């Protein structure tokens, strides 16, 4: 794996960020699980100091109605919803995503993230696979735009889109679709998150941040890839990024609550406020 940044770069600092622009931070429910006790998970996210949440992989059965979920949010801002794509696309799968996007709009979330489809082990994705994924993502992005929800695709290891070259293919075949870049996943294929953010700035919908070390995902600053989170956030702030910056702690060796607290302390240590997101600013 290419170590493209100084391994000390992810150490928390005490100086203020270079820009006065306030980034919008949210915390993902992924570490609690798709079928978790959602009210309890939301309470722990609030307790750890985060002001907004990404609802990750939950079915509408669990989410309930926008009104009932709003009560459980209890002040947390609903930032994004996130779901997986399966290929080939079925009518049922299309309906599920359309309903999730509508739910996001009714809840007041302004972003929707997609990941998938699964990458076959015996061959790379075909031209037809890329085209099918692009067509479905674009269909959802057009639907989302009509409802005030920005739809973004998340490049991910072991999925159809992993690398910058594959991001190029997807972006070339779409117009409304945006990119949800994950710093850890793009680093895991040996690429620099800062370079990819710069290349796709005009198509950047929102960001996922997490660290990776010793073969597993880790809290920010505890990884081994040398990801320069301070520089990533400084770039976003300096360019007045208006999308969400979502801390997505996929797994942890401690409790989800403790990981949320560690990540909160790290971001605050870089000089950023996580409790009260700023008003949205257009980034494209």
N, C-alpha and C positions, 0 to 999 in steps of 0.2 A: 504494500500500500504506500502510495506517495505521501510523504510528510511534507506538505507544501507550505506550512506555516511554522513559525517558531513555537516550540512546545510550551513556552512560558506565556504565550500571548493570551491564553484564556484565563489567566489569573485575575481575580477581581481587583479593581482599582478604586481609589477614593476620589479621584478628580472628576469634575462634572463633564458630561459629554460636550463635544465640540459645538453642537448646535443647540439653540434654545427650543427647537421644535420638539413637541411632546409626542412620542410614539404611543400607539394604542396596543396595549398588551392584553392577552387573554391566556387562560390555562385550560388545557384539554382534559376531558374526563377519561381518556384512554387508559390510564393506569388503574382506574377503578373497574374497568371492564364494561362491555356493551350491555350486559344484563345486570348491572350493579343496582344497589339501592340508591337510586339517583338523588332523591332529596338529601340523603346522608352525604353523598359525594359532593354535592353542591355546597352543603354546609361546611365541609372541610376545605373546599377551595376558597370560600369566603373567609374562613378562620385563618388561612395561611396568608391572607392579605391581597389576593387577586381581585380585580374589579370586574372582570369579564370572563366568559367561558366559551370554549368550543365543545359542542355536544358531539361526541365521537362514536359513530356506529350504532346508535340506539334506534330501535324500531319505533314506529309511531305508536305501537301498543304500549311501550314503556314510557314514551314522552307524554302521552295523554293529549289533552287539548292545550292550545296556546295559553288559555286563561289559567288552567290548573298548573301548568308548568311555570307560568309567571309567578304564581304564589310561592313555588319551591325555589325559584331563583332569588327571591327576597332581596332585591337590590343588585344582584349580579347582572351585568349586561350580556344578553345573548349575542355573541360575536359571530360565530360560524357554526354550521352543521357539516359533518363529514361522513361520507359513505364510500363503499367499494363498488367497482364496476366489474361485471362478468362478461366475458366474450365466449361465444357469440351472444349478442343482445337479444333478449326475449321481450315480448310485449308486456309480460308481467314485470320484468325488471325495469322497463321504461316507465311503466305506471308508478312503480315504487319510488323512483327518483323524482318524477314529476310531483308526486305528492309530498315528498320531503322538501323540495324546493318551495312549494306552496306553503308548507308548514313554516319554513324558515322565514318567508315573507310575512306571514301572519304573526309570527313571534317577534319580529323586529330585527332578526339577524340579517346582515347585509352581505354575507359571503357563504358559499357552499363549496366544499372541497370534495374531489374525487380521486380515487386511487385504483389501479388495476389496469387491464385484467392480468391474471396470473401468467408468468413467463414459463413456457414449457422448458423442461430440462433437456430435452433431446434435440432442440433446434432453436435458433433465434426467431423472433417475430418475423412474419412475412410481410410483404408489401400490403397484402390484403388485411392482415391484422392491424397494421398501423392505420390503414384507411378506415376500417370499421370503428376503431377506437376514436379516431378524429371525428368521424361523422356523428357518433353518438354524443361525444363531449360537446360538440358544437351545437347539436340539437338542444341539449340541456342548457347550454350557455345562452342561447337565444331565448328559451323559455324563462330563464332566470332574469335576464335583462328586462323583460316585460314586467316582471314582478319586483324589480328593484334589488335583485340578488345577483351578485357577481359570482360566476361559477369558474373554479380554477382546478386544473389537474396537477396532481402531486407526483412527480417522478420518484420512483421507489425501487430499491433493489429487489430483484426477482419479480418485477412487473414489466409490462410491455414497454414502458418508457423508463430507462435508467440513466442514460448518459446525455451529454450536451448534444451529440449528433442526433440522438433520438428526439430530444426536445425540439431541435430544428425541424425534423420531419413533422412532428405534431403541430407546431406553430404555423408551419407553411400550409397546412391543410385546414386551418381554422382561422376565424377572424374575431369572434366575440369571446372565445375561450381565453382565460387567463392562466397564469402559472402560479401554483403554490409550491415554492421552492423549499425543500428541507435541507438545511445546512449539513446535517449528518449524512443523509443518504447520498448527496452529491459528493461529499468528501469520501464516502466509502467506495466510490468508483474512481477515486484518484483525481478528482477535479476540485478546483478552488471555488468555494461558494461566492466569494466577492466577484470573481470573473463572470460567473454565470448570472449573478444579480445584475451586474453592469450590462451584460449582453441583452438581457431580456427585461430591462427596466420598464419599457413601455408596455409590456404585457404582464407585469408582475401584479398578481391579485393579492396574495398574502404570503406570509412566511411561517414555516415551522422551525423551531429551534429545539435541539436536544443534543446531547453529547454521546460519544461512543468510546468505550475503553475495555480492553481485555475481553473482546468477543461479545460484548453486550452493550445495550444503551445505558447511559449514565447521566447523573445530574450535571448541569452546566459547570464546566471547569474541572471535572473529574475524569475526563476522557484522555485518550492517547493519540488522537489524530492531529492534535495541534490546531483545532479550529479556532480562529480568531473572532470570538463572539463580540468583543469590544469594537473591532473594526467594522464588523457587519452592522452593528447597531449605529455606530457613528455614521456610516454611509447612508443608512436609511434616514437617520435624523437630519443629516446635512442636506439631503435631497428632498426633505419634507414628505416622506412616504406616508400615504394616507390609509394604507391597508392595515390589517391586523398582524401583529407579531405574536404568534401562538407558541407557548411553551408546551411541548408535547412529550412528556416523560412516559415513554412507552412501557417501561418496566422499571422496577427498582428492587434493591435488596433490603430496603427498609419499607415502611408503610407508604402508601400514596400520599398521605398527609405530610409525612416527614420530607419526602421528596419535593412536594410543593413548597414547603418552607425553605428548603435548601436552595431551590431555584429562585424563589422570591428574594432571598438574601443576596444571591449572586447578581441578579439584575439590579437590585438597589445599590449594590456595591459598585456598579458601573455608573451610577448617578441617575438612574431612571426611576420614574414613579410608576407603580403598577396598579395602584388602587383605583384611580379615577381616569379612564381613557379620555383623551382629548377629542373634540369634534372631528369627524372625518374630513380629510382633505383629498382631493383627487390626485391620483398618482399616474394617471395616463389620460 
